């Protein structure tokens, strides 16, 4: 049972990661980043809202994930 739960969790992670790798379309202009330390802990994040304003917290590192958010049409 535990192996099945772990497999489902890994499958969900792969689907999420694949979705993040898709380039943004014309209505998706927001972005977000999560920055990780060597142990994999989140140490910073950044995001750009739908108006193009950039916000940052914590530390930027070379290890990060990036994704796009869907913004409403103006």
Secondary structure in CASP SS format (residue, H / E / C, confidence):
PFRMAT SS
TARGET T0000
AUTHOR 0000-0000-0000
METHOD secondary structure of the structure
MODEL  1
X C 1.00
X H 1.00
X H 1.00
X H 1.00
X H 1.00
X H 1.00
X H 1.00
X H 1.00
X H 1.00
X H 1.00
X H 1.00
X H 1.00
X H 1.00
X H 1.00
X H 1.00
X H 1.00
X H 1.00
X H 1.00
X H 1.00
X H 1.00
X C 1.00
X C 1.00
X C 1.00
X C 1.00
X C 1.00
X C 1.00
X C 1.00
X C 1.00
X C 1.00
X E 1.00
X E 1.00
X E 1.00
X E 1.00
X E 1.00
X E 1.00
X E 1.00
X C 1.00
X C 1.00
X C 1.00
X C 1.00
X C 1.00
X E 1.00
X E 1.00
X E 1.00
X E 1.00
X E 1.00
X E 1.00
X E 1.00
X C 1.00
X C 1.00
X C 1.00
X C 1.00
X C 1.00
X E 1.00
X E 1.00
X E 1.00
X E 1.00
X E 1.00
X C 1.00
X C 1.00
X C 1.00
X C 1.00
X E 1.00
X E 1.00
X E 1.00
X E 1.00
X E 1.00
X E 1.00
X E 1.00
X C 1.00
X C 1.00
X C 1.00
X C 1.00
X C 1.00
END
